[in-house]
Every structure is written in C-alpha cells, then in structure tokens.
Amino acid sequence: MRTNRLTQTPQWMALVTVALRYFAVQLAMTSVPPILPTLTRLFEADVSLVSWVMTAYFLSVTSSMLMTGRLVDLIGYPQVFAGGMALYTLATLAYGLAHSIGQLIVLRGVQGLGGAMVFGTSLAIVTSAFPASQRERAVGALVTVSSLGAMLGTVLGTLSVQYATWRWTFYLEQQCLWTSS
C-alpha cells in the first residue's frame, strides 16, 4: 500500500525537531567529563568539588523526571518540551560564561532540569506523532540520534579543551541547539 508523502511530513518534521534537540542534550551530557581535569586546574578546586559539575546535572535530571511528567499532565507535551529547550539553552549559554566553580555547579543543575523536560517528553512526542505501523522506525531513529549525540559529546569536549578552551564546549553546544531550532 502506497502512502502520500505529504501526509507523513508533519510526523517526520516532529521526529526531526525532537531528535535534533535530543541530540544536543545528549551531546552536552557527555561533553563535560573530558573538561573536568581542566576545570580542576583552572579554578584551583578540589576534584571532589569539580565532580559536582556532573553530579548536579544527573541529580537534577533524575529528580525532575516525575515533576516533568506531572507538568505534562497539566500543560501538555509540546509546552513542556519547548520550555525545557528554552531553559536548557539559556543554562548552556550561561554555563559557557561562568566564572566560578559554584556557578558551574548551579548552572549544570539548571541545565539538568531543562534536560529532564526534554528527556521526559521526547519519546512521548515521537510515539504520539506516528501510527503504530511506523512507530518502531521513528523510535529507532530517535535512539540512533541520541547515541550519536552521546558519542560525539565526548569527542567535542576533548577537542575543545585540547585545541581551544573549555568554554568552547558549551559554545559549540549552543551552536547545535540554535542550528536545530
């Protein structure tokens, strides 16, 4: 059975929109570990304190997931997803401008909240956009893009700290976020 491509366009546009943003959030998650030694040296901070840059993000993401689900019930997937991307984008930009380890930790927590809003809604948006017959392919595409983001994040973090500055990790993430808009 042949289907009209025009009728599928909104579904695939939803997938592309969600996948690109999901990619950017995954990229940011894995781009930070390579810059932690540099942050330790530059801010003359203890390793245990600098490790909170990662911990704050993961605590924020995991502790905010249930709240995100409730927020979705109140205002809907698209609004929570858009709000999460706005929050995430602003925190990423601010993170690149931070001047202390305390600012980095707080901003990573804020970034994690935005990430939870994106993570918590992405799969739901994609599965609701596609009929059951196409859902597996769409979810597979989202998972593939997510994996690519996670893989490239480590490379991005390593290259930016090696050839530029740790701040470029976040400026490049911003570029990924703005390009996907």
MARBA-3410 file (N, C-alpha, C, O; in Angstrom, 1 decimal):
181
0.8,-1.2,0.0,0.0,0.0,0.0,0.9,1.2,0.0,1.8,1.4,0.8 ~ 0.6,2.2,-0.9,1.4,3.4,-1.0,0.7,4.5,-0.2,-0.5,4.6,-0.2 ~ 1.6,5.2,0.4,1.1,6.4,1.2,1.5,7.7,0.6,2.6,7.7,0.0 ~ 0.8,8.7,0.8,1.1,10.0,0.3,2.2,10.6,1.3,2.0,10.7,2.5 ~ 3.3,11.0,0.7,4.4,11.6,1.5,4.0,12.9,2.2,4.5,13.2,3.3
3.1,13.6,1.6,2.7,14.9,2.2,1.9,14.7,3.5,2.0,15.5,4.4 ~ 1.2,13.6,3.6,0.5,13.3,4.8,1.5,12.9,5.9,1.1,13.0,7.1 ~ 2.7,12.4,5.6,3.6,12.0,6.6,4.5,13.1,7.0,5.2,13.0,8.1 ~ 4.6,14.2,6.3,5.5,15.3,6.6,5.4,15.8,8.0,6.5,16.0,8.6 ~ 4.3,16.1,8.5,4.2,16.6,9.9,4.8,15.6,10.9,5.5,16.0,11.9
4.6,14.4,10.7,5.1,13.3,11.6,6.7,13.4,11.6,7.3,13.4,12.6 ~ 7.2,13.4,10.4,8.7,13.3,10.2,9.3,14.6,10.7,10.4,14.6,11.2 ~ 8.6,15.7,10.5,9.1,17.0,11.0,9.2,17.0,12.5,10.1,17.6,13.1 ~ 8.2,16.4,13.1,8.1,16.3,14.6,9.3,15.5,15.0,10.0,15.8,16.0 ~ 9.6,14.4,14.3,10.7,13.5,14.7,12.0,14.2,14.5,12.9,14.2,15.4
12.2,14.9,13.4,13.5,15.7,13.2,13.6,16.7,14.3,14.7,16.9,14.8 ~ 12.6,17.5,14.6,12.7,18.5,15.6,13.1,17.9,17.0,14.0,18.4,17.6 ~ 12.4,16.9,17.4,12.7,16.3,18.7,14.1,15.6,18.7,14.8,15.8,19.6 ~ 14.4,14.9,17.6,15.7,14.2,17.5,16.9,15.2,17.6,17.8,14.9,18.2 ~ 16.8,16.3,16.9,17.9,17.3,16.9,18.1,17.9,18.3,19.2,18.1,18.7
17.0,18.1,19.0,17.1,18.7,20.3,17.6,17.6,21.3,18.4,17.9,22.2 ~ 17.1,16.4,21.2,17.5,15.3,22.0,19.0,15.1,21.8,19.8,14.8,22.7 ~ 19.5,15.2,20.5,20.9,15.0,20.2,21.7,16.1,21.0,22.7,15.7,21.6 ~ 21.3,17.3,21.0,22.0,18.4,21.6,22.1,18.1,23.1,23.1,18.4,23.8 ~ 21.0,17.6,23.7,21.0,17.4,25.2,21.9,16.2,25.5,22.7,16.2,26.5
21.9,15.2,24.7,22.8,14.0,24.9,24.3,14.5,24.7,25.2,14.1,25.4 ~ 24.5,15.3,23.7,25.9,15.9,23.4,26.4,16.6,24.7,27.6,16.4,25.1 ~ 25.6,17.4,25.3,26.0,18.1,26.5,26.3,17.2,27.7,27.1,17.5,28.5 ~ 25.5,16.1,27.7,25.7,15.2,28.9,27.1,14.6,28.9,27.7,14.4,29.9 ~ 27.6,14.3,27.7,28.9,13.5,27.6,30.1,14.4,27.3,31.2,14.0,27.2
29.8,15.7,27.0,31.0,16.6,26.7,31.7,17.1,27.9,32.8,17.7,27.8 ~ 31.1,17.0,29.1,31.7,17.6,30.3,32.8,16.7,30.9,33.8,17.3,31.3 ~ 32.7,15.4,31.0,33.7,14.7,31.6,35.2,15.0,31.1,36.1,15.0,31.9 ~ 35.4,15.1,29.8,36.7,15.4,29.4,37.3,16.8,29.8,38.5,17.0,29.8 ~ 36.4,17.7,30.2,36.9,19.0,30.6,37.1,19.1,32.1,37.6,20.2,32.6
36.7,18.1,32.9,36.8,18.2,34.4,38.2,18.4,34.9,38.4,19.2,35.8 ~ 39.2,17.7,34.3,40.6,18.0,34.8,41.0,19.4,34.5,41.7,20.0,35.3 ~ 40.6,20.0,33.4,40.9,21.4,33.1,40.2,22.3,34.1,40.8,23.3,34.5 ~ 38.9,22.0,34.4,38.2,22.9,35.4,38.9,22.8,36.8,39.0,23.8,37.5 ~ 39.3,21.6,37.1,40.0,21.5,38.4,41.3,22.3,38.5,41.5,23.0,39.5
42.0,22.4,37.4,43.3,23.1,37.3,43.0,24.6,37.3,43.5,25.4,38.0 ~ 42.1,25.0,36.4,41.8,26.5,36.2,41.2,27.2,37.4,41.5,28.3,37.7 ~ 40.2,26.4,38.0,39.6,27.0,39.2,40.3,26.7,40.5,39.8,27.1,41.6 ~ 41.4,26.0,40.4,42.1,25.6,41.6,41.2,25.0,42.6,41.2,25.4,43.8 ~ 40.4,24.1,42.2,39.4,23.5,43.0,39.7,22.0,43.3,40.4,21.4,42.5
39.2,21.5,44.3,39.4,20.1,44.7,38.6,19.2,43.7,37.5,19.6,43.2 ~ 39.1,18.1,43.3,38.5,17.1,42.4,37.1,16.8,42.9,36.1,16.7,42.1 ~ 36.9,16.6,44.2,35.6,16.2,44.7,34.6,17.3,44.5,33.4,17.1,44.3 ~ 35.0,18.6,44.5,34.1,19.7,44.3,33.8,19.8,42.8,32.6,20.0,42.4 ~ 34.8,19.7,41.9,34.5,19.7,40.5,33.7,18.6,40.0,32.9,18.8,39.1
33.7,17.5,40.7,32.9,16.3,40.3,31.4,16.7,40.4,30.5,16.1,39.8 ~ 31.1,17.7,41.3,29.7,18.1,41.4,29.1,18.8,40.1,27.9,18.9,40.0 ~ 30.0,19.2,39.2,29.6,19.7,37.9,28.8,18.6,37.2,27.7,18.9,36.6 ~ 29.2,17.4,37.3,28.5,16.2,36.7,27.4,15.8,37.6,26.2,15.5,37.1 ~ 27.6,15.7,38.9,26.6,15.2,39.8,25.4,16.1,39.8,24.3,15.6,39.9
25.6,17.4,39.8,24.4,18.3,39.8,23.5,18.1,38.6,22.3,18.1,38.8 ~ 24.1,17.8,37.5,23.3,17.6,36.3,22.5,16.3,36.4,21.3,16.3,36.2 ~ 23.2,15.2,36.8,22.5,13.9,36.9,21.4,13.9,38.0,20.4,13.3,37.9 ~ 21.7,14.5,39.1,20.7,14.6,40.2,19.5,15.4,39.8,18.4,15.1,40.0 ~ 19.8,16.5,39.1,18.7,17.4,38.6,17.8,16.6,37.6,16.6,16.7,37.7
18.5,15.9,36.7,17.7,15.2,35.6,16.8,14.1,36.3,15.6,14.1,36.1 ~ 17.5,13.3,37.1,16.7,12.2,37.7,15.7,12.6,38.7,14.6,12.0,38.8 ~ 15.9,13.6,39.5,14.9,14.1,40.5,13.8,14.9,39.8,12.8,15.1,40.5 ~ 14.0,15.4,38.6,13.0,16.2,38.0,12.0,15.4,37.1,11.1,16.0,36.6 ~ 12.3,14.2,36.8,11.5,13.4,35.8,10.1,13.3,36.3,9.2,13.5,35.4
9.8,13.0,37.5,8.4,12.8,37.9,7.7,14.2,37.9,6.5,14.2,37.5 ~ 8.4,15.2,38.3,7.8,16.6,38.2,7.5,16.9,36.7,6.4,17.5,36.4 ~ 8.4,16.5,35.8,8.1,16.8,34.4,6.9,16.0,33.9,6.1,16.6,33.2 ~ 6.7,14.8,34.4,5.5,14.1,34.0,4.2,14.7,34.5,3.2,14.8,33.8 ~ 4.3,15.2,35.7,3.1,15.9,36.2,2.8,17.2,35.4,1.7,17.6,35.2
3.9,17.9,35.1,3.8,19.2,34.3,3.2,18.9,33.0,2.4,19.7,32.5 ~ 3.6,17.8,32.4,3.0,17.4,31.1,1.5,17.1,31.2,0.7,17.5,30.4 ~ 1.1,16.5,32.3,-0.4,16.3,32.6,-1.1,17.6,32.7,-2.3,17.7,32.2 ~ -0.5,18.6,33.2,-1.1,19.9,33.4,-1.1,20.8,32.1,-2.2,21.4,31.8 ~ 0.0,20.8,31.4,0.1,21.8,30.2,0.3,21.1,28.9,0.2,21.8,27.9
0.8,19.9,28.8,1.0,19.2,27.6,2.4,19.0,27.2,3.3,19.7,27.6 ~ 2.6,18.0,26.3,4.0,17.6,25.9,4.7,18.8,25.2,5.8,19.1,25.5 ~ 4.1,19.4,24.2,4.8,20.4,23.4,5.3,21.6,24.2,6.4,22.1,24.1 ~ 4.4,22.0,25.2,4.8,23.1,26.0,5.9,22.8,27.0,6.8,23.6,27.1 ~ 5.9,21.6,27.5,7.0,21.2,28.4,8.3,21.0,27.7,9.4,21.4,28.1
8.2,20.4,26.5,9.4,20.2,25.6,10.0,21.6,25.3,11.2,21.8,25.4 ~ 9.1,22.5,24.8,9.6,23.8,24.4,10.2,24.6,25.6,11.3,25.2,25.5 ~ 9.6,24.5,26.8,10.1,25.1,28.0,11.4,24.5,28.4,12.3,25.2,28.8 ~ 11.5,23.2,28.3,12.8,22.5,28.6,13.9,23.0,27.7,15.0,23.1,28.2 ~ 13.6,23.1,26.4,14.6,23.5,25.5,15.1,25.0,25.8,16.2,25.3,25.7
14.1,25.8,26.1,14.4,27.2,26.4,15.3,27.3,27.7,16.4,28.0,27.7 ~ 14.9,26.6,28.7,15.7,26.5,29.9,17.1,25.9,29.7,18.1,26.5,30.2 ~ 17.1,24.9,29.0,18.4,24.2,28.7,19.3,25.1,27.9,20.5,25.2,28.2 ~ 18.8,25.8,26.9,19.6,26.7,26.0,20.1,27.8,26.9,21.3,28.2,26.7 ~ 19.3,28.4,27.7,19.8,29.6,28.5,20.9,29.1,29.5,21.9,29.8,29.7
20.7,28.0,30.1,21.6,27.4,31.1,23.0,27.1,30.4,24.0,27.3,30.9 ~ 22.9,26.6,29.2,24.1,26.2,28.4,24.9,27.5,28.1,26.1,27.5,28.2 ~ 24.2,28.5,27.6,24.9,29.8,27.3,25.5,30.4,28.6,26.7,30.8,28.6 ~ 24.8,30.4,29.7,25.3,30.9,30.9,26.4,30.1,31.4,27.4,30.6,32.0 ~ 26.4,28.8,31.3,27.4,27.9,31.7,28.8,28.3,31.0,29.8,28.3,31.7
28.7,28.6,29.7,29.9,29.0,29.0,30.5,30.3,29.4,31.6,30.6,29.2 ~ 29.6,31.1,30.1,30.1,32.4,30.6,30.5,32.4,32.1,30.9,33.4,32.6 ~ 30.3,31.3,32.8,30.5,31.2,34.2,32.0,31.5,34.6,32.9,31.2,33.8 ~ 32.1,32.1,35.8,33.5,32.5,36.3,33.9,31.8,37.6,34.9,32.1,38.1 ~ 33.0,30.9,38.1,33.4,30.2,39.3,32.9,28.7,39.3,31.9,28.5,38.5
33.5,27.9,40.1,33.0,26.5,40.1,31.6,26.4,40.7,30.9,25.5,40.3 ~ 31.3,27.3,41.6,29.9,27.3,42.2,28.9,27.7,41.1,27.8,27.0,41.1 ~ 29.2,28.6,40.3,28.3,29.0,39.2,28.1,27.8,38.2,27.0,27.5,37.8 ~ 29.2,27.1,37.9,29.2,25.9,37.1,28.2,24.8,37.6,27.5,24.2,36.9 ~ 28.4,24.6,38.9,27.6,23.6,39.6,26.1,23.9,39.5,25.2,23.1,39.1
25.8,25.2,39.9,24.4,25.6,39.9,23.8,25.6,38.5,22.7,25.1,38.3 ~ 24.5,26.1,37.5,24.0,26.1,36.1,23.9,24.7,35.5,23.0,24.5,34.7 ~ 24.7,23.8,35.9,24.6,22.4,35.5,23.3,21.8,36.1,22.6,21.0,35.4 ~ 23.0,22.2,37.3,21.7,21.7,37.9,20.5,22.3,37.1,19.5,21.6,36.8 ~ 20.6,23.5,36.7,19.5,24.2,35.9,19.4,23.5,34.5,18.4,23.2,34.0
20.6,23.3,34.0,20.7,22.6,32.7,20.0,21.2,32.8,19.3,20.8,31.8 ~ 20.3,20.5,33.9,19.7,19.2,34.1,18.1,19.2,34.2,17.5,18.3,33.7 ~ 17.6,20.3,34.8,16.2,20.5,34.8,15.6,20.6,33.4,14.6,20.0,33.1 ~ 16.2,21.4,32.6,15.8,21.5,31.2,16.0,20.2,30.5,15.1,19.8,29.7 ~ 17.1,19.5,30.7,17.3,18.2,30.1,16.2,17.2,30.5,15.7,16.4,29.7
15.8,17.2,31.7,14.7,16.3,32.2,13.4,16.6,31.4,12.6,15.7,31.1 ~ 13.1,17.9,31.2,11.9,18.3,30.5,12.0,17.8,29.0,10.9,17.4,28.5 ~ 13.2,17.8,28.4,13.3,17.3,27.1,13.3,15.7,27.1,12.5,15.2,26.3 ~ 14.1,15.1,28.0,14.1,13.6,28.0,12.7,13.1,28.3,12.3,12.1,27.7 ~ 12.0,13.7,29.2,10.7,13.2,29.7,9.6,13.4,28.7,8.5,12.7,28.8
9.8,14.1,27.6,8.7,14.4,26.6,9.1,13.8,25.2,8.2,13.6,24.4 ~ 10.4,13.7,24.9,10.8,13.3,23.6,10.1,12.1,23.1,9.5,12.1,22.0 ~ 10.3,11.0,23.8,9.7,9.7,23.3,8.2,9.8,23.2,7.6,9.2,22.3 ~ 7.5,10.5,24.2,6.1,10.6,24.1,5.6,11.4,22.9,4.6,11.0,22.2 ~ 6.4,12.4,22.5,6.0,13.2,21.3,6.2,12.4,20.1,5.3,12.4,19.2
7.3,11.6,20.0,7.5,10.8,18.8,6.5,9.7,18.7,6.0,9.5,17.6 ~ 6.2,9.0,19.8,5.3,7.9,19.7,3.8,8.4,19.4,3.1,7.7,18.8 ~ 3.5,9.6,19.9,2.1,10.1,19.6,2.0,10.6,18.2,0.9,10.8,17.7 ~ 3.2,11.0,17.6,3.1,11.6,16.2,3.0,10.5,15.1,2.6,10.8,14.0 ~ 3.4,9.2,15.5,3.4,8.2,14.4,2.4,7.1,14.7,2.1,6.8,15.9
1.8,6.6,13.6,0.9,5.4,13.8,1.7,4.2,14.2,2.9,4.2,14.0 ~ 1.0,3.2,14.8,1.7,2.0,15.2,2.6,1.4,14.2,3.6,0.8,14.5 ~ 2.2,1.4,12.9,2.9,0.8,11.9,4.3,1.5,11.6,5.2,0.8,11.0 ~ 4.4,2.7,12.0,5.7,3.4,11.8,6.5,3.8,13.0,7.6,4.3,13.0 ~ 5.9,3.4,14.1,6.4,3.8,15.4,7.8,3.3,15.7,8.7,3.9,16.2
8.0,2.0,15.4,9.3,1.3,15.6,10.4,2.1,14.9,11.5,2.3,15.4 ~ 10.2,2.4,13.6,11.2,3.1,12.8,11.5,4.5,13.4,12.7,4.9,13.5 ~ 10.5,5.2,13.9,10.6,6.5,14.4,11.4,6.5,15.7,12.3,7.3,16.0 ~ 11.0,5.5,16.6,11.7,5.4,17.9,13.2,4.9,17.7,14.1,5.4,18.3 ~ 13.4,4.1,16.7,14.7,3.6,16.3,15.6,4.8,15.9,16.8,4.9,16.2
15.0,5.7,15.1,15.7,6.9,14.6,16.1,7.8,15.8,17.2,8.3,15.9 ~ 15.2,8.0,16.7,15.4,8.8,17.9,16.5,8.2,18.8,17.4,8.9,19.3 ~ 16.5,6.9,19.0,17.6,6.2,19.8,18.9,6.4,19.1,19.9,6.6,19.7 ~ 18.9,6.2,17.7,20.2,6.3,17.0,20.8,7.7,17.1,22.0,7.9,17.4 ~ 19.9,8.7,17.0,20.4,10.1,17.1,20.9,10.4,18.5,21.9,11.1,18.7
20.2,9.9,19.5,20.6,10.0,20.9,22.0,9.4,21.1,22.9,10.0,21.7 ~ 22.2,8.2,20.6,23.5,7.6,20.7,24.6,8.3,20.0,25.7,8.4,20.5 ~ 24.3,8.9,18.9,25.3,9.7,18.2,25.7,10.9,19.0,26.9,11.3,19.1 ~ 24.7,11.6,19.6,25.0,12.7,20.4,25.8,12.4,21.6,26.8,13.1,21.9 ~ 25.6,11.3,22.2,26.4,10.8,23.4,27.8,10.5,23.0,28.7,10.9,23.7
27.9,9.9,21.8,29.3,9.6,21.3,30.1,10.8,20.9,31.2,10.9,21.3 ~ 29.4,11.7,20.2,30.1,12.9,19.7,30.4,13.9,20.9,31.3,14.7,20.7 ~ 29.6,13.9,21.9,29.9,14.8,23.0,31.2,14.6,23.7,31.9,15.6,24.0 ~ 31.7,13.4,23.8,33.0,13.1,24.4,34.1,13.6,23.4,35.0,14.2,23.9 ~ 33.9,13.4,22.1,34.8,14.0,21.2,34.9,15.5,21.2,35.9,16.1,21.2
33.7,16.1,21.2,33.6,17.6,21.3,34.3,18.1,22.5,35.1,19.1,22.4 ~ 34.0,17.6,23.7,34.6,18.0,24.9,36.1,17.9,24.9,36.9,18.8,25.3 ~ 36.6,16.8,24.4,38.0,16.6,24.3,38.7,17.5,23.3,39.7,18.1,23.6 ~ 38.1,17.7,22.1,38.7,18.6,21.1,38.7,20.0,21.6,39.7,20.8,21.3 ~ 37.6,20.4,22.2,37.5,21.9,22.5,38.5,22.2,23.6,39.1,23.3,23.6
38.7,21.3,24.6,39.7,21.6,25.7,41.1,21.5,25.2,42.0,22.1,25.7 ~ 41.3,20.6,24.2,42.7,20.5,23.7,43.1,21.6,22.7,44.2,22.0,22.7 ~ 42.2,22.0,21.9,42.5,23.0,20.8,42.0,24.4,21.0,42.4,25.3,20.3 ~ 41.1,24.6,22.0,40.6,25.9,22.2,40.5,26.2,23.7,41.6,26.2,24.4 ~ 39.3,26.3,24.3,39.2,26.4,25.7,37.9,25.6,26.2,37.1,25.3,25.3
37.9,25.4,27.5,36.7,24.6,28.0,35.4,25.2,27.6,34.4,24.6,27.5 ~ 35.4,26.6,27.5,34.1,27.3,27.2,33.6,27.0,25.9,32.4,27.0,25.6 ~ 34.5,26.6,24.9,34.0,26.3,23.6,33.2,25.0,23.6,32.4,24.9,22.6 ~ 33.3,24.2,24.5,32.4,23.0,24.6,31.0,23.5,24.6,30.1,22.9,24.0 ~ 30.7,24.5,25.4,29.3,25.0,25.6,28.9,25.9,24.4,27.7,26.0,24.1
29.9,26.6,23.9,29.5,27.5,22.7,29.2,26.6,21.5,28.3,26.9,20.8 ~ 29.9,25.5,21.4,29.6,24.6,20.3,28.2,23.9,20.5,27.5,23.6,19.6 ~ 27.9,23.6,21.8,26.6,23.0,22.1,25.5,24.0,21.8,24.5,23.7,21.2 ~ 25.8,25.3,22.1,24.8,26.4,21.7,24.6,26.4,20.2,23.4,26.5,19.8 ~ 25.6,26.2,19.5,25.5,26.2,18.0,24.6,25.0,17.6,23.8,25.2,16.7
24.8,23.9,18.2,24.0,22.7,17.9,22.5,23.0,18.2,21.6,22.7,17.5 ~ 22.3,23.7,19.4,20.9,24.0,19.8,20.3,25.0,18.8,19.1,24.8,18.4 ~ 21.0,26.0,18.5,20.5,27.1,17.6,20.3,26.5,16.2,19.3,26.9,15.5 ~ 21.2,25.7,15.7,21.0,25.1,14.4,19.8,24.2,14.3,19.1,24.2,13.2 ~ 19.4,23.6,15.4,18.3,22.7,15.4,17.0,23.4,15.5,15.9,22.8,15.5
17.0,24.7,15.8,15.8,25.5,16.0,15.1,25.8,14.7,14.0,26.4,14.7
END
